[in-house]
Amino acid sequence: MGNSKSRSRQNVCSQFLPAERAEMDRLFATLSSEKSSSNTSPRSFSLKALKARSHIGEALPPEMVTRLYNGMRNVDPAGKAKGPSESISQEQFTVSMSHLLKGNSEEKSLMILNMISVTEDGKKLLGPQLLDCDCDQAMIEDWVFRAHLVATFLSVVIHRGFLLRLSLNLTTLVPKCQVDQEQEFESVLDVLSVIFVNSHLPREQQHRWHLLFSTELHGHSFAQLCGRIPHRGPCVALLEDHDGYVFGGFASCSWEIKPQFQGDDKCFLFSISPNMAVHTCTGYNNHYMYLNHGQQTIPNGLADVGAGSDAQAEAMLMIFSSQGMGGQHNYFGLWIDVDFGKGHSKAKPTCTTYNSPQLSAKEDFQFEKMEANSGKSILDVDPEAQILLEVSGRGLHSQGLREPSDN
């Protein structure tokens, strides 16, 4: 049995480089350094040790620390255990870290399932009383495979929680953002929201954002908006209504002021708060984008979302005015009226173009902030550190898009 465990750990360790393997051994030695007791052997560690001898509590709330511990306890390297162990052995720890940091979607989904399936006392928590439907490993594996940010989040939590001395490059997740004339403003988007939106953009639009329009800098004017966003390439727009709902959309083509629909099936609508979601095209119609101004007989406004810059993603419209996306005239999935500060999101039950629900708190909404972007870093001197702070819930929320300090 001892040889079987050794072979199992050796196979897992082969996924780690020598420096990474030494780091795992060092970390386990720190966690298992407490004195032996009747419940814990010298070569294992308890939940108490995990909380006391790591920084995992700085990366996760207390209940999630317990879930992580239980997830590790349920790992069975030899495939013979009938239930979770009393404490975490080195084999279990090494396999868990391998799955979380190096694993494929199947291995990561197994760890996630272990974490969400039991509570501290070992009772099952998953069930229809808490979820719309039961989850199995296949469903979780499909989710991990399709939503690659899940794996990134797991890696960030482990690096931050255990202070791993291993490289973790997160700056590629965050676009550089330029504000003309080095002006500063406070954005409705925090770093995690930027990462979420940016991850859904076409790859060629994920590297740089340039601020085109902000109500804070350019005023509450639909004429100003129409003067700044046309013919600037792909764009992300975002707004926050008076009820605190944050939502917007991506315009994959340059905005043009004309009384016809425009855009293509790469456009999408999204929400940030109270829920994060992306709504892509259904193929039902081609009403992707609409922007009109100065017409007396045709609706004036912006439908859907957008404004952009050549080969660059733009983001952040915080308040909306006449333009729209999805649906049809007077029933857009997202509409900003020419009477700036007003808009609607009509979905009965969903938008025909994007299959999106009502994005705003009220069908007819009012808003206060609006931005449209098309490069310099969205973060300051140490972007990785700030991303880690954001992920752990201790970041500089809504710090804004600004130029980095020269100091």
N, C-alpha and C positions, 0 to 999 in steps of 0.2 A: 504493500500500500504506500509505503514511504517512497519507493522508487517511482510509483505511478504519479504521485504528487510532484516529485522532482521533475519528471518528464513533462508534466502539464505546465509547470511554471517555466521550464526551459523553452517550451514551444511558444508560450506567450511572450517571454522575454526576447525572443528572436525578432519580435516586431519593433523593439526599442533599439536605438543606437547605443553603443557602449556608455556614452555620457548620460543618456536618458535612463538607462538601466541603473547606473550608479545613483542617479537622482531618486529613482523609485525606492531603492534600497535604503538610502539615507532618510527619506521621508518616513518609510515604514519603521525604521529603527527609532525615530523620534516619537512616533505615535505609540509604539509598543514599549516604551521605556518605563512605564509604570510598574510597580512591584506586583509580583504574582499574588493572586487571591484565589478563593475557592471557585470563583466564576470566570476568571480570566487567566489564561496561561501566559507565560513570559513572552511567547512569540505570537501575540495577538493583541488587539486593542478594543476598547469598549467605546460606547457612545460618549461617555464622560470624557475619555481621552481625546476623542475626535474634536469635541467642543473646546477642550482646554488646551490642546497642543497643536492646533492648526488655526488658521484665520478663516475657516470656512464660514463661520458666523458673520463675517464681514461681506461675504459674497451671496449668502442665502439667508432667508428668514429662518427662525428656529425650527418650524415644522418641516421645512425643506431639508435642513441638516439631518433631521431624524429620518426623512425619506431616503436621503442619500446613503445613510448608514444601513438602513434596512435593505436597500438595493444591493449593497455590497454583501450583507449577511446572506442574501439569497443566492449568491453566486456559488455554483457547485462545480469546481474544476474537475473533479473525478467523475461526476455524473452519478453519484451513488447516494447523495444525501436525501433524507426524507422530509426535511424542513430546514428553516433557517438556522444557522449556527448561533451559539451564545455570544460569540464575539468574532472579530474579523481576523482571519489568519493572513499570513504573508501571501499565500497562493491566491486567496480571494481578493486581497487588495491589488495584487499585480494584475490579475485578470480584469478586475473592474477598471483600473486605470488604463489598461490596454484597450478595452472596449470603448471607454469614454473619449480617449485621446486619439487612438489609432484605428478604431473599429470601423467596419462597414455599416451600412444601414441596418442589417440584421442584428449585429452585435450591439449597436447603440439602442435599437428598439428593445432588445432584451433587458438592458439596464433600465431604460425608462419604464418598462412594464413592471420590473421588480420594484422600482421606486414608488409607483402610483398604486400598486396593488395591496399594500399592507400599511398598517399604522404602527405606532410604537409598540402596542400590545399584541401585534401580530394579526389583528382582525382585518378581514377584507374591507376595503373602502370603495372599490369600484362597484358600480351597480346602477341600475336604471333610476334609483332615487337621486343620484347625483349627476348622471350624465344622460344625454338624449338617447344614447344607446350604449350597450356594452362594447368595450374595446378589446380586441385581441392583438397578438403580436403582429399579425399580418397588416392590420390597419395602421398600427403605430409605425411599422417598418415603411409602409407606403408614404406616410406623413414625413418621416425623417428623410426618405429618398427625394421627395418632391420639394420639401422646404429645407434647403441647405443651411439656412441660418440656425436651425435647431442644433446641428452639429457644432456650429461656431459658438453658439451660446454655451453648450456643454463644455467646450474647450476653454472658454473664457472663465466660467465658474471654477473649473478645476485649477487653472493657472492662478487665478486670483485667490481662491480659497486655501490653496496649499503653498502659495508663494513659490511656485516651481521656477527653478533656475534654467528654464528652457525658453527658446525663442517663440514669440507669438506675434506675428505681424498682422495687425488689424487695420493699419492705415489704408489698405487697399479697399476696405469696406466703405470708407468715407470719402466722398468727392471733395476736391478742392473747390473753394467758393470765392469768387471775386465780387467785391462791392466797389463800384466806381468812386473815385476820389477819396478812397479810404474812409468812407462814411460808416458810422456804426448804427445798428438798430437791433432791437430785441425781437428775435424770431419766435414764432409759436412752436417750432419744431425743436425738440431736444435731439441729442446725438442718436439715440436708439431709433427715433422716428425717421431721421435721415437715412440710417442704415436700412430700415425696413423699406422705405420708398425706393431708395437707390437700387436695392437688390432686384427690384422688379422692372427696372428700366432696361432697354436694349444695352448690351455690353458696351457699345461704342459711346453711349451717353452716360456712363457711370463714373467718368473720371473728373469732370469739371462742371461746376455750376456757376453761372454768372447772374447776379441779381439784375433783373430788368425793371421791375416795378415793385414798390412797397408803399402802402398808404402812409406809413410813418415818414417816409422820405419824400414822396411825390404827391401826397395829398389824396383826398377822397374825390377823385375825378375820373369818370369813365373816359373822358376825352384824353386825359394823360395816359390811361391804360392803353387806349387804342393807338396812341402815338408812340408807345414804347415796345409793344409786343409783336406787331406784324412783321413778317419776313425775317424772323430771327432764329428759325430752326425749331427743333423739338423743345418742348417745355413742360415742366411740372408746375401746377398751380395748386394752392392750398388756402383754405380760409377757416376761420373760427367763428361760429355764430354766437349770438348773445347768450345761449344756453351752455356754452362751453364745448359744443360738438366741433371736432376738427376733421375736415375732409377735403377732398380735392380731386384732381385728375391729371393724367398725362396726355399731352397732345403730341403725337409722334411726328407731325408735320408743322411747318410754319403756319401761323395764323394769317389769314387774309380777311380783310373787311369786304364782305360781299353777301348778298342775300341768298346764298346757297350753302348747303352742307358741304363739309370738307373733311380731310383726314383719311385714315385707313384703319384696318383692323388691329393695329398695334396700340391704338389708344385704349385707355382704361380709366375707370373711376376707382377711388379708394377712400377708406376712412381710417383715421388715426385714433380718435377718441369719441365715444367710450370704448369702441372695439376697433382692432386692427383687421382690415380685410381689403382685398383687391378684387375688383369686379371687371372681368374681361368681356370682349365682344361676343355676342350670341350668334351673329350672322343673320339675324332677323331683318335688319335693314342697314343702311350705310350712313345713319345719322350720327356720325362720330363727333364732329365739332361744328360749331356755328358761331360766327362773330359778325355783327352788323351794327352800323352806326350812321345816323343821318338820313335814314329812309322814313318816309311818312306812312307808307302803307304796309311795310314789312316789319315784323318784330325786330326791335333794336335791343341787342344784348349779346351776352356771351353764353354759349351752351356747352356743357361738358366742362373741360378745363384746359388751360394751356397758355403757353407763350414760351418761346425758346430761343436758342442761339445755335449757330451753325455747328453741327456735329457735337453739340454739348447739351447736357440735360439742364433744365431750368427747374427751379422748384420754389414753392411757397407763395401761394396767393392766400392771404389771410382774410381778406374781405372781398366780397364779390360785387360785380357790377355787370352791365349788360353783355353777357356772352353765355354760351351754353354747350352742353354735351349730352347726347343720348336722348332717346324718346322722340318727341315731335313738338312742334310749336305749341307753346302754352303748357306742355307736359314733359319738360326735360328732366332727365335724371339729375342734372345739375345746371342751374340757370342763374346768371348774374344780370340783373336788370340795368338798363341805362340810367335809371334813378338810383345812382350808386349807393351801396349799403343795403340793398334789398335783393332777394333772390328766392328761388324755390327749388325743391327737390321732390318731384312727384313720382310715386311708384305705387301703382295699384294692381297687383301687389308688388311687382318689380318693374324696373325700367326695361323696355323692350330691347334696346340696343346693347345694354351691359348686364342685364339681369341683376341690377343692383337694387337694394331696398332704399327706403327713404334715408338719406345720409344725414340730414339735419334733424334737430330735435323737433322742429315744427315744419310742416310742409312749406309754408311761406315763412321765410326767416329773414332776420336782419343780422348784419355782421359789423365788426369794428376794425379788423386788420386784414390786409391783403398783401401778398408778395408774389413776384414772378422772377425766376432766376435763370441765368445762363452762365475764374478762378483764383487764390490763395487759400490757405487752409481754413476749413471751418473750425479747426481746433487751434489751440495755442502751442507752446513750445514742445510739450510732450503729449502728442495726440493719443498714443496707446494708453498712457496712464489715465487720461480723461475718459476714454472709452470704457476702460475697466471700472472707473468710478461710476459711470452712468449705468453700466450693467448691474453693478452691485447696489444701485439705488442711492448712491451717495454723490452723484455728479452735479455739475453746474447746469441745472435744468433751464432750458430756454435762454441759454447764454447769448444766443444770437450768432449770426454769421458775420464775422469780422476779420480784419486783417490781423495776422500774427504780430506780436510785439517785436521790435527790433532788438530789445534788450535780452 
